[in-house]
Amino acid sequence: MTGTVLLAAPRSFCAGVDRAIEIVERLLETHGPPVYVRHEIVHNDNVVRRLEQLGAVFVESEDEIPSGEICVLSAHGVAPAVRENCIERGLRVVDAVCPLVSKVHAEARRYADSGHLVALIGHADHVEVIGTRGERPDQIVVVESPEDAAELDVGDKPLAVITQTTLSLDDVASTVSALESRFGGLRRPGADDICYATQNRQDAVKEIARQGATLILVIGSPTSSNANRLVEVANWAGAEATLVDGETELADSLCEGHTIVGLTAGASTPEELVQSVLADLAGRGYDTVEEITVAREDVHFRLPREVVAS
């Protein structure tokens, strides 16, 4: 069989992921192992394994880190209580939180401190949402769906809305619409909280579906919110879609019946895994590759001073 691969661009690492991984790598080079990281630095199994091989130690709580050691806060952000506990335990905190996540934290504080009830649209069990809600837990409520919006009780407070950065714009729109229909005008940030990289990758998936991809492979880990949203977006665009890890050989039956296959990768997925899947597809006859570009990304975030100075 011969076929074509429509390769999405942008894909793979975003600026926040690049920054977080570089922080851990630089600390390992400067200080040597172990460097402790609270939670997975980004949600990709391949990245985590590679950093573990270099000497990074991933823990789910700062209480697992010996006093005096380095504690890197993952890209997803943490509640203020976590930072306070780190300081109390004498840990050397290095902040690898994505600046776009930090922006949402700032919005949460600003709205809550001005008397609003804050509706945080997102997945309640996602580490980013847990960290954001921790800014003002008594004044922030997680709203996962239009159904949640229909049941929300705001009392006599005005309502403000913020969003987990890795959601689908379509998903957010339906929930915001449900809130607006109940409560009227909502206080919202001047720009959407969904990050530029998430939006660009979703737009690219829609475009490769529009150009004829009937199957779209999304490379990422099951824990990656933005990768899972890409699968959903592909389905909404009318294509079959599945999440693959980029390391395991594709199932023989996966591409049957599809002459045009789309390929993309979540924002925490290394580009080398994309090349691995392309090689796998080429071996199955999909040796024509067309890159479909919807945006150019030139965003870079500065490293924290603890890393630059070390």
PLY file of the C-alpha trace (Angstrom):
ply
format ascii 1.0
element vertex 310
property float x
property float y
property float z
element edge 309
property int vertex1
property int vertex2
end_header
0.00 0.00 0.00
1.14 3.55 -0.70
-0.10 6.55 1.21
0.55 10.09 2.36
1.32 11.54 5.77
0.08 15.04 6.56
2.47 16.27 9.24
1.11 18.98 11.52
3.08 22.10 12.31
3.51 23.35 14.93
3.86 20.16 16.97
5.94 18.79 19.87
7.68 20.98 22.47
6.32 24.41 23.32
8.35 27.18 24.97
7.15 26.30 28.47
8.15 22.65 28.08
11.52 23.60 26.55
12.17 25.89 29.51
11.20 23.33 32.14
13.36 20.58 30.68
16.33 22.91 30.23
16.07 23.96 33.87
16.41 20.36 35.07
19.22 19.61 32.62
21.21 22.68 33.65
20.80 21.94 37.35
22.04 18.40 36.80
25.04 19.67 34.85
25.91 22.26 37.50
25.10 20.49 40.76
25.14 16.85 39.75
22.49 14.33 40.80
20.21 14.05 42.53
17.99 16.93 41.49
14.50 16.46 42.91
11.46 17.41 40.85
8.03 17.72 42.40
5.69 15.85 40.05
6.67 14.95 36.48
8.43 17.97 35.00
6.15 17.60 31.94
3.62 14.89 31.15
5.65 12.69 28.84
7.02 9.30 29.85
9.96 9.45 27.43
11.14 12.81 28.81
10.79 11.67 32.41
12.75 8.45 31.81
15.57 10.33 30.07
15.90 12.83 32.92
15.81 10.02 35.47
18.74 8.42 33.67
20.63 11.71 34.06
19.92 11.78 37.80
16.60 13.54 38.27
14.36 12.14 41.00
10.62 12.67 40.58
8.43 12.78 43.66
4.76 13.54 44.21
5.26 15.53 47.39
7.92 17.94 48.60
7.82 16.01 51.90
9.74 13.22 50.14
12.73 15.51 49.48
15.55 15.68 52.06
16.10 19.05 53.69
18.59 21.28 51.88
18.14 19.63 48.50
16.98 21.26 45.26
13.24 21.08 44.60
12.17 21.91 41.04
8.52 22.84 40.69
7.07 21.29 37.54
5.71 23.22 34.57
2.14 22.68 35.76
2.33 24.96 38.82
1.64 24.44 42.51
-0.50 25.95 45.22
1.07 28.59 47.53
0.91 26.08 50.39
3.39 23.88 48.54
5.89 26.71 48.17
5.48 27.57 51.85
6.10 23.97 52.86
9.22 23.85 50.70
10.61 26.91 52.46
9.74 25.54 55.90
11.55 22.29 55.05
14.69 24.15 53.94
14.48 23.13 50.29
16.15 25.13 47.53
13.19 25.89 45.28
13.67 26.38 41.54
10.57 27.46 39.66
10.01 25.68 36.34
6.34 26.65 36.20
5.25 27.71 32.73
4.82 31.51 32.69
1.43 31.08 31.05
0.29 28.95 34.00
1.68 31.57 36.38
-0.45 34.14 34.52
-3.60 32.14 35.30
-2.56 31.95 38.97
-2.23 35.73 39.02
-5.69 36.11 37.49
-7.14 33.77 40.12
-5.69 35.88 42.93
-6.79 39.16 41.35
-10.39 38.11 40.82
-10.76 36.37 44.18
-9.24 39.31 46.05
-11.67 41.72 44.37
-14.66 39.83 45.74
-15.47 37.50 42.85
-16.30 33.84 42.92
-13.87 32.36 40.41
-15.05 29.61 38.07
-11.97 27.65 36.97
-12.85 25.71 33.82
-10.76 22.57 33.73
-10.33 19.01 34.93
-10.51 18.87 38.71
-7.93 16.09 39.04
-5.32 17.72 36.77
-2.25 18.96 38.61
-2.46 22.40 36.94
-6.02 22.89 38.17
-5.15 21.66 41.67
-2.34 24.21 41.86
-4.46 27.08 40.54
-7.36 26.34 42.84
-4.91 26.34 45.75
-4.38 30.09 45.28
-7.75 30.83 46.92
-9.47 27.51 47.67
-12.48 29.08 49.36
-13.21 31.38 46.42
-12.39 29.19 43.41
-14.69 26.45 42.16
-13.79 24.02 39.38
-16.32 23.80 36.55
-15.65 20.84 34.26
-18.63 21.00 31.89
-21.82 22.79 30.90
-23.61 20.42 33.28
-21.45 21.68 36.15
-22.23 25.24 35.07
-25.95 24.52 35.28
-25.58 23.51 38.93
-23.20 26.25 40.07
-24.33 28.33 43.05
-22.57 31.70 43.20
-24.61 33.19 46.05
-24.49 36.97 45.89
-20.97 37.21 44.44
-20.10 38.38 40.92
-18.60 35.62 38.77
-15.20 35.59 37.09
-13.94 32.87 34.75
-10.43 31.51 34.19
-9.31 28.42 32.30
-6.85 25.55 32.47
-4.26 26.31 29.77
-4.33 22.96 27.95
-8.03 22.64 27.12
-9.79 22.76 23.77
-11.25 26.13 22.84
-14.42 24.38 21.68
-14.76 22.66 25.05
-14.27 25.92 26.94
-16.71 27.81 24.71
-19.64 25.53 25.56
-19.00 25.82 29.29
-18.55 29.60 29.16
-21.77 29.86 27.15
-23.62 27.88 29.81
-22.27 30.18 32.53
-23.18 33.30 30.59
-26.73 32.08 29.99
-27.19 31.71 33.74
-25.25 34.63 35.16
-25.05 37.20 32.38
-21.81 39.14 31.93
-18.73 37.38 33.27
-15.47 38.94 34.34
-12.76 37.44 32.14
-9.12 38.13 31.24
-8.44 40.25 28.19
-6.95 37.25 26.38
-7.88 33.57 26.51
-6.04 31.49 29.09
-5.60 28.61 26.64
-1.96 28.83 25.66
-0.76 29.75 22.19
0.89 26.35 21.71
-2.25 24.42 22.64
-4.30 26.52 20.23
-1.79 26.24 17.39
-1.60 22.46 17.70
-5.37 22.17 17.71
-5.63 24.41 14.65
-3.07 22.25 12.84
-5.07 19.10 13.60
-8.23 20.70 12.22
-6.36 21.68 9.07
-4.91 18.24 8.36
-8.40 16.77 8.83
-9.76 19.39 6.42
-7.11 18.42 3.89
-8.20 14.80 3.86
-6.56 12.89 6.74
-9.07 10.23 7.76
-6.83 8.89 10.55
-4.82 11.18 12.82
-2.12 9.81 15.10
-1.32 11.94 18.14
1.99 11.17 19.83
1.90 11.68 23.58
1.47 10.08 26.97
-1.95 9.21 28.45
-1.30 11.74 31.26
-0.85 14.63 28.81
-3.93 16.85 28.80
-2.99 18.70 25.63
-2.29 15.45 23.75
-5.66 14.01 24.78
-7.36 17.21 23.66
-5.73 16.81 20.23
-7.37 13.41 19.90
-10.72 14.97 20.77
-10.24 17.83 18.32
-9.39 15.34 15.54
-12.57 13.40 16.29
-14.64 16.60 16.25
-13.07 17.44 12.89
-14.37 14.16 11.47
-11.27 11.97 11.54
-10.51 8.81 13.41
-7.83 9.51 15.98
-5.74 7.64 18.47
-3.00 8.38 21.00
0.31 6.58 20.42
3.47 6.73 22.51
5.92 7.05 19.61
8.08 4.24 20.93
5.92 1.16 20.44
5.58 -0.19 16.90
2.21 0.70 15.43
-0.39 -2.06 15.24
-0.56 -3.67 11.78
-4.27 -2.96 11.47
-4.10 0.66 12.61
-3.79 2.30 9.19
-5.92 -0.15 7.21
-8.34 1.65 4.92
-6.60 5.03 5.24
-4.61 6.47 2.34
-4.01 9.82 4.06
-2.79 9.71 7.67
-2.31 12.78 9.82
0.46 12.98 12.40
1.02 15.39 15.27
2.49 15.44 18.76
1.51 16.99 22.06
3.40 19.96 23.46
5.39 17.75 25.85
6.39 15.17 23.21
9.99 15.15 21.86
10.40 15.63 18.12
12.52 12.46 17.88
9.39 10.42 18.61
7.70 12.08 15.64
10.60 11.02 13.42
10.33 7.49 14.79
6.66 7.25 13.87
7.35 8.74 10.43
9.92 5.99 9.86
7.39 3.36 10.97
4.79 4.77 8.58
7.30 4.92 5.72
7.96 1.22 6.21
4.25 0.64 5.68
4.19 2.56 2.40
3.37 6.03 3.72
6.52 7.52 2.27
5.11 10.82 1.01
5.16 13.44 3.76
3.54 16.87 3.46
4.02 19.31 6.32
0.93 21.41 6.96
1.88 24.65 8.74
-0.75 26.86 10.38
1.51 29.09 12.49
5.14 29.93 13.22
6.25 29.85 16.84
9.13 32.00 18.06
8.22 32.27 21.75
11.00 31.90 24.31
10.75 32.19 28.09
13.65 33.34 30.26
15.24 30.89 32.65
14.97 31.59 36.40
17.89 33.41 37.97
18.80 30.37 40.09
19.66 28.52 36.90
21.28 31.37 34.97
23.49 32.29 37.93
24.53 28.73 38.73
0 1
1 2
2 3
3 4
4 5
5 6
6 7
7 8
8 9
9 10
10 11
11 12
12 13
13 14
14 15
15 16
16 17
17 18
18 19
19 20
20 21
21 22
22 23
23 24
24 25
25 26
26 27
27 28
28 29
29 30
30 31
31 32
32 33
33 34
34 35
35 36
36 37
37 38
38 39
39 40
40 41
41 42
42 43
43 44
44 45
45 46
46 47
47 48
48 49
49 50
50 51
51 52
52 53
53 54
54 55
55 56
56 57
57 58
58 59
59 60
60 61
61 62
62 63
63 64
64 65
65 66
66 67
67 68
68 69
69 70
70 71
71 72
72 73
73 74
74 75
75 76
76 77
77 78
78 79
79 80
80 81
81 82
82 83
83 84
84 85
85 86
86 87
87 88
88 89
89 90
90 91
91 92
92 93
93 94
94 95
95 96
96 97
97 98
98 99
99 100
100 101
101 102
102 103
103 104
104 105
105 106
106 107
107 108
108 109
109 110
110 111
111 112
112 113
113 114
114 115
115 116
116 117
117 118
118 119
119 120
120 121
121 122
122 123
123 124
124 125
125 126
126 127
127 128
128 129
129 130
130 131
131 132
132 133
133 134
134 135
135 136
136 137
137 138
138 139
139 140
140 141
141 142
142 143
143 144
144 145
145 146
146 147
147 148
148 149
149 150
150 151
151 152
152 153
153 154
154 155
155 156
156 157
157 158
158 159
159 160
160 161
161 162
162 163
163 164
164 165
165 166
166 167
167 168
168 169
169 170
170 171
171 172
172 173
173 174
174 175
175 176
176 177
177 178
178 179
179 180
180 181
181 182
182 183
183 184
184 185
185 186
186 187
187 188
188 189
189 190
190 191
191 192
192 193
193 194
194 195
195 196
196 197
197 198
198 199
199 200
200 201
201 202
202 203
203 204
204 205
205 206
206 207
207 208
208 209
209 210
210 211
211 212
212 213
213 214
214 215
215 216
216 217
217 218
218 219
219 220
220 221
221 222
222 223
223 224
224 225
225 226
226 227
227 228
228 229
229 230
230 231
231 232
232 233
233 234
234 235
235 236
236 237
237 238
238 239
239 240
240 241
241 242
242 243
243 244
244 245
245 246
246 247
247 248
248 249
249 250
250 251
251 252
252 253
253 254
254 255
255 256
256 257
257 258
258 259
259 260
260 261
261 262
262 263
263 264
264 265
265 266
266 267
267 268
268 269
269 270
270 271
271 272
272 273
273 274
274 275
275 276
276 277
277 278
278 279
279 280
280 281
281 282
282 283
283 284
284 285
285 286
286 287
287 288
288 289
289 290
290 291
291 292
292 293
293 294
294 295
295 296
296 297
297 298
298 299
299 300
300 301
301 302
302 303
303 304
304 305
305 306
306 307
307 308
308 309
